Amino acid sequence: MNTTAAAPFEVAVVGAGLGSAPHFAALADLRGPYPWTWLCARDAQRLQAVAVPDGVRRTTRLQDVLDDPRVGAVLVLTPPGAHLDVARQAADAGKHVLVEKPLERDLRRACELVAHCEARGVRLAVMLQHRMRSGALRLAQLLRDGALGTITSAAMQVRWWRPQSYYDEPGRGTLARDGGGVLLTQAIHTLDLLLALIGPPQRVSGVVSTSVVHTMECEDCASALLHYDGGRVAVLQATTAAYPGYPERIEINGASGTATLESGRLQVAYADGRRENVDAEGGGGVGADPMAFHHGPHRAVLRDFLDAVQEDRPPAVTGRSALAAQQVIEAIVASSAAGGAPIALAPSAP
């Protein structure tokens, strides 16, 4: 690919908000092969307050990062509504891009981001780290091998708790900054993993609402049915109004057994009596602490992305693959606005 990252390269970070800590920890682990040399943030006070390793330069000017020929990859950790602008400028400068989830605040802007990076010939990855947990990787292999037999149904639950103070942060849970509420900010990880495991549905019906627990613009409760060929369905439940918060869960039922992933831990019950377990690396951000998880899966996504840039191959979690979850989320919201009527999805993400 015709980019600045054909030779050994450095890494820059744009954004230093709540979700930056696991990225910073992952980058610190990888500083040997991939030096982290820039941190850019618009808020000068926040920029100076955040702790970074020695040798990381700080700037409020994105252009400082883009003008550095040694920088080959940029991590975009800004709020979702700013991803497109930053990623577009980075791609125009020949930098490869990894964005925090979601790709953008809505599907149209997400598609524009993906198309722009593809047109500029740069790699684009998304931090959807649940795909890289050990239990998820093992379950994906079992499904590829047909170990559960024909899949009959599935379910996912994200029943977390966020206090009102979480939503009191300016922009939190708004369409303009975040693009939505619990679906796009919290449940997207579990939904993305479910879709990666069993594929996208043909149509979606759902209901979203804002509970009495929170004062916010967007939804803190969502329920949906994902309809698949042959009458199969997957059930979705997501909320940030379930005190004190519970582990996120995926269940996949097949003719030869059932697999459950709970906060990353895999348990498989086969119809012939066998059992299989894979322990989790850490928590999933439940309860009132959105950062209560281990950064190992972040490191795995980041390492794969940086290796992909170095090796000139697609990353494991591509920008285009991340469109599927946003397509389903927008369909759930549209279905709710239409009184729960089913919304047909395109055969593949746009």
Secondary structure per residue as TSV (DSSP state, phi and psi in degrees):
chain	resnum	aa	ss	phi	psi
A	1	M	-	360.0	145.7
A	2	N	-	-86.1	83.0
A	3	T	S	-138.5	177.2
A	4	T	T	-81.0	-1.8
A	5	A	T	-106.1	20.5
A	6	A	S	-65.9	-34.6
A	7	A	S	-97.4	175.7
A	8	P	S	-51.2	141.5
A	9	F	-	-140.1	167.5
A	10	E	E	-108.3	167.5
A	11	V	E	-120.8	139.5
A	12	A	E	-121.3	151.7
A	13	V	E	-119.2	134.6
A	14	V	E	-118.5	114.1
A	15	G	-	111.9	141.1
A	16	A	-	-145.3	42.4
A	17	G	S	-89.3	-158.0
A	18	L	T	-55.0	-42.3
A	19	G	T	-83.7	6.8
A	20	S	H	-80.4	-23.7
A	21	A	H	-55.7	-49.5
A	22	P	H	-66.8	-30.0
A	23	H	H	-65.5	-43.9
A	24	F	H	-61.5	-42.4
A	25	A	H	-64.0	-41.3
A	26	A	H	-64.7	-42.3
A	27	L	H	-63.2	-39.2
A	28	A	H	-61.5	-37.3
A	29	D	H	-65.7	-27.8
A	30	L	T	-105.5	13.5
A	31	R	T	-67.2	-18.6
A	32	G	T	-62.6	-65.1
A	33	P	T	-76.7	-25.2
A	34	Y	S	-133.5	86.6
A	35	P	-	-63.0	133.3
A	36	W	E	-92.9	118.0
A	37	T	E	-123.3	-12.7
A	38	W	E	-135.8	143.1
A	39	L	E	-129.9	122.6
A	40	C	E	-119.2	132.3
A	41	A	-	-152.0	144.7
A	42	R	S	-71.2	-34.4
A	43	D	-	-81.1	104.5
A	44	A	H	-63.1	-35.5
A	45	Q	H	-67.2	-45.3
A	46	R	H	-63.7	-40.2
A	47	L	H	-58.4	-42.2
A	48	Q	H	-78.7	-24.7
A	49	A	H	-79.3	-29.9
A	50	V	S	-73.9	140.6
A	51	A	-	-84.8	130.8
A	52	V	-	-135.9	158.4
A	53	P	-	-64.0	158.4
A	54	D	T	-58.3	141.7
A	55	G	T	96.5	-10.2
A	56	V	-	-86.7	118.8
A	57	R	E	-83.6	146.9
A	58	R	E	-112.2	141.9
A	59	T	E	-155.2	151.2
A	60	T	S	-97.4	-0.7
A	61	R	-	-108.0	113.9
A	62	L	H	-59.1	-33.2
A	63	Q	H	-62.1	-30.0
A	64	D	H	-59.2	-40.7
A	65	V	H	-68.4	-46.6
A	66	L	H	-68.3	-26.8
A	67	D	T	-80.9	-8.9
A	68	D	-	-84.4	111.4
A	69	P	T	-68.6	-15.9
A	70	R	T	-78.3	-19.5
A	71	V	E	-79.3	119.8
A	72	G	E	-109.3	-17.0
A	73	A	E	-140.8	141.2
A	74	V	E	-124.6	128.2
A	75	L	E	-96.3	122.7
A	76	V	E	-102.7	107.4
A	77	L	-	-115.1	22.2
A	78	T	S	-74.3	170.2
A	79	P	-	-56.8	153.2
A	80	P	G	-53.2	-39.3
A	81	G	G	-65.7	-10.4
A	82	A	G	-104.1	-3.8
A	83	H	H	-60.2	-45.6
A	84	L	H	-60.7	-46.8
A	85	D	H	-62.9	-47.1
A	86	V	H	-66.7	-46.5
A	87	A	H	-64.3	-37.4
A	88	R	H	-63.7	-44.0
A	89	Q	H	-65.3	-40.0
A	90	A	H	-63.9	-44.9
A	91	A	H	-63.3	-39.4
A	92	D	H	-62.6	-27.9
A	93	A	T	-88.5	4.8
A	94	G	T	81.5	16.2
A	95	K	-	-93.0	139.4
A	96	H	E	-76.7	154.7
A	97	V	E	-132.5	133.2
A	98	L	E	-121.3	126.9
A	99	V	E	-111.9	146.8
A	100	E	E	-64.6	151.4
A	101	K	S	-68.9	155.5
A	102	P	S	-75.4	172.4
A	103	L	S	-52.8	-48.8
A	104	E	S	-156.6	-179.6
A	105	R	S	-76.3	-17.5
A	106	D	S	-148.8	167.4
A	107	L	H	-65.4	-38.2
A	108	R	H	-60.1	-47.5
A	109	R	H	-69.0	-34.6
A	110	A	H	-62.9	-44.0
A	111	C	H	-63.7	-38.2
A	112	E	H	-63.9	-40.0
A	113	L	H	-62.4	-47.6
A	114	V	H	-61.3	-46.4
A	115	A	H	-63.3	-37.9
A	116	H	H	-66.6	-44.3
A	117	C	H	-64.5	-39.9
A	118	E	H	-64.0	-41.3
A	119	A	H	-65.8	-31.8
A	120	R	H	-87.0	-5.3
A	121	G	T	73.5	29.8
A	122	V	-	-111.6	153.1
A	123	R	-	-75.1	142.0
A	124	L	E	-130.6	124.1
A	125	A	E	-125.9	162.4
A	126	V	E	-129.0	139.2
A	127	M	E	-79.4	80.6
A	128	L	-	-114.5	74.5
A	129	Q	G	-74.0	-13.7
A	130	H	G	-62.8	-25.9
A	131	R	G	-63.1	-24.4
A	132	M	G	-99.2	4.2
A	133	R	S	-68.5	149.6
A	134	S	H	-58.6	-43.9
A	135	G	H	-64.0	-39.7
A	136	A	H	-66.7	-41.0
A	137	L	H	-63.5	-39.8
A	138	R	H	-67.5	-42.3
A	139	L	H	-64.4	-39.8
A	140	A	H	-59.2	-40.6
A	141	Q	H	-65.5	-42.3
A	142	L	H	-60.2	-40.9
A	143	L	H	-68.9	-38.8
A	144	R	H	-62.6	-35.0
A	145	D	T	-81.9	-6.3
A	146	G	T	73.1	23.8
A	147	A	T	-66.5	-24.8
A	148	L	T	-94.5	0.9
A	149	G	-	73.5	-161.4
A	150	T	S	-65.2	127.6
A	151	I	E	-74.0	129.9
A	152	T	E	-105.3	-34.0
A	153	S	E	-166.0	169.9
A	154	A	E	-154.1	164.9
A	155	A	E	-152.2	151.2
A	156	M	E	-139.2	142.0
A	157	Q	E	-132.9	131.9
A	158	V	E	-127.8	95.9
A	159	R	E	-114.5	86.9
A	160	W	-	-111.3	173.1
A	161	W	B	-126.2	130.2
A	162	R	-	-130.4	125.9
A	163	P	-	-70.2	164.9
A	164	Q	H	-58.6	-31.2
A	165	S	H	-59.3	-29.9
A	166	Y	H	-62.6	-42.4
A	167	Y	H	-84.4	-8.7
A	168	D	T	-75.1	-16.0
A	169	E	S	-60.7	130.9
A	170	P	T	-52.9	126.3
A	171	G	T	92.0	-16.8
A	172	R	T	-66.7	128.5
A	173	G	T	72.6	22.9
A	174	T	-	-107.4	155.9
A	175	L	T	-68.0	-38.5
A	176	A	T	-64.9	-40.7
A	177	R	T	-97.6	-51.9
A	178	D	T	-95.3	-21.6
A	179	G	S	84.3	-3.1
A	180	G	S	164.6	-166.6
A	181	G	S	-113.4	-122.3
A	182	V	H	-61.7	-33.0
A	183	L	I	-66.2	-49.5
A	184	L	I	-83.9	-24.0
A	185	T	I	-97.2	-43.5
A	186	Q	I	-105.5	-54.3
A	187	A	I	-72.9	-14.3
A	188	I	H	-59.4	-33.6
A	189	H	H	-61.5	-50.0
A	190	T	H	-69.5	-39.6
A	191	L	H	-63.9	-45.3
A	192	D	H	-57.8	-42.8
A	193	L	H	-66.0	-43.3
A	194	L	H	-57.4	-46.0
A	195	L	H	-66.9	-35.6
A	196	A	H	-65.0	-30.3
A	197	L	H	-82.7	-44.2
A	198	I	H	-117.5	-0.9
A	199	G	-	89.3	167.7
A	200	P	-	-78.5	151.6
A	201	P	-	-80.1	171.0
A	202	Q	S	-86.3	-32.6
A	203	R	E	-153.3	163.5
A	204	V	E	-137.1	139.1
A	205	S	E	-131.3	140.4
A	206	G	E	-164.8	172.8
A	207	V	E	-137.9	134.6
A	208	V	E	-124.9	151.7
A	209	S	E	-157.3	166.6
A	210	T	-	-112.5	121.9
A	211	S	-	-76.6	172.2
A	212	V	T	-72.3	-11.0
A	213	V	T	-71.2	-33.2
A	214	H	-	-122.8	146.0
A	215	T	-	-104.2	108.2
A	216	M	-	-161.8	162.1
A	217	E	S	-74.8	-42.1
A	218	C	S	-102.4	-173.8
A	219	E	-	-78.6	143.9
A	220	D	S	-117.7	4.1
A	221	C	E	-139.1	137.7
A	222	A	E	-150.4	139.8
A	223	S	E	-135.7	142.3
A	224	A	E	-155.2	156.1
A	225	L	E	-113.0	128.3
A	226	L	E	-103.0	117.3
A	227	H	E	-97.2	128.4
A	228	Y	-	-115.5	166.0
A	229	D	G	-57.8	151.1
A	230	G	G	75.6	15.3
A	231	G	G	82.0	2.8
A	232	R	-	-72.2	146.1
A	233	V	E	-135.2	153.0
A	234	A	E	-121.9	137.9
A	235	V	E	-104.7	134.3
A	236	L	E	-118.0	132.6
A	237	Q	E	-133.4	130.6
A	238	A	E	-144.7	136.2
A	239	T	E	-159.4	152.6
A	240	T	S	-113.7	21.8
A	241	A	B	-118.8	32.1
A	242	A	S	-113.2	89.9
A	243	Y	T	-74.9	138.1
A	244	P	T	-92.5	7.7
A	245	G	-	105.8	138.1
A	246	Y	-	-130.5	158.4
A	247	P	-	-61.9	139.7
A	248	E	-	-68.2	151.4
A	249	R	E	-145.0	139.5
A	250	I	E	-125.0	135.0
A	251	E	E	-126.8	129.9
A	252	I	E	-123.4	121.1
A	253	N	E	-104.4	130.4
A	254	G	E	-130.8	168.5
A	255	A	T	-63.9	-22.0
A	256	S	T	-111.7	7.6
A	257	G	E	158.0	173.9
A	258	T	E	-127.6	136.7
A	259	A	E	-118.7	137.9
A	260	T	E	-126.8	138.4
A	261	L	E	-115.1	117.3
A	262	E	E	-124.1	111.5
A	263	S	T	50.6	38.5
A	264	G	T	93.5	-14.1
A	265	R	E	-87.8	126.7
A	266	L	E	-96.9	132.3
A	267	Q	E	-130.2	128.8
A	268	V	E	-122.9	128.0
A	269	A	E	-113.7	109.3
A	270	Y	E	-85.6	150.2
A	271	A	T	-64.5	-20.9
A	272	D	T	-88.2	6.3
A	273	G	S	100.2	-11.6
A	274	R	-	-71.0	154.1
A	275	R	E	-130.7	150.1
A	276	E	E	-143.3	138.4
A	277	N	E	-134.7	141.8
A	278	V	E	-132.0	119.7
A	279	D	-	-70.7	158.1
A	280	A	-	-88.0	157.3
A	281	E	S	-77.7	-24.4
A	282	G	S	172.5	-176.7
A	283	G	-	-72.0	177.6
A	284	G	B	-119.6	18.4
A	285	G	S	83.8	36.5
A	286	V	-	-88.9	-172.1
A	287	G	T	63.8	-146.3
A	288	A	T	-96.7	4.3
A	289	D	-	-111.7	102.0
A	290	P	T	-70.1	-8.3
A	291	M	T	-109.5	18.6
A	292	A	-	-85.2	70.7
A	293	F	B	-154.6	161.9
A	294	H	-	-83.7	146.2
A	295	H	S	-88.7	5.2
A	296	G	H	-56.0	-48.4
A	297	P	H	-63.2	-34.0
A	298	H	H	-58.9	-45.9
A	299	R	H	-60.6	-38.7
A	300	A	H	-65.1	-44.0
A	301	V	H	-63.9	-45.1
A	302	L	H	-64.9	-44.9
A	303	R	H	-62.4	-42.6
A	304	D	H	-62.5	-41.9
A	305	F	H	-62.3	-48.1
A	306	L	H	-66.5	-38.7
A	307	D	H	-63.0	-39.3
A	308	A	H	-62.3	-40.2
A	309	V	H	-62.2	-46.9
A	310	Q	H	-64.3	-36.5
A	311	E	H	-95.2	-0.5
A	312	D	T	55.9	57.3
A	313	R	S	-139.6	163.9
A	314	P	-	-67.8	144.5
A	315	P	-	-74.0	166.5
A	316	A	S	-66.2	-38.3
A	317	V	S	-112.0	86.6
A	318	T	B	-77.4	158.5
A	319	G	H	-60.8	-41.1
A	320	R	H	-64.5	-38.1
A	321	S	H	-66.8	-26.6
A	322	A	H	-75.6	-12.6
A	323	L	H	-66.5	-28.2
A	324	A	H	-59.0	-44.9
A	325	A	H	-64.6	-40.1
A	326	Q	H	-68.4	-33.2
A	327	Q	H	-63.4	-43.8
A	328	V	H	-66.3	-42.3
A	329	I	H	-61.3	-45.2
A	330	E	H	-64.6	-33.2
A	331	A	H	-68.2	-38.1
A	332	I	H	-61.9	-46.7
A	333	V	H	-64.1	-41.1
A	334	A	H	-65.5	-39.9
A	335	S	H	-62.2	-43.0
A	336	S	H	-60.6	-42.6
A	337	A	H	-64.8	-24.4
A	338	A	T	-97.3	20.8
A	339	G	T	75.7	22.3
A	340	G	T	90.1	7.9
A	341	A	-	-64.9	142.4
A	342	P	-	-62.8	141.1
A	343	I	E	-114.9	122.0
A	344	A	E	-75.4	140.6
A	345	L	-	-103.7	151.7
A	346	A	-	-63.1	155.4
A	347	P	S	-54.6	-31.1
A	348	S	S	-144.6	163.4
A	349	A	-	-58.9	145.9
A	350	P	-	-57.1	360.0
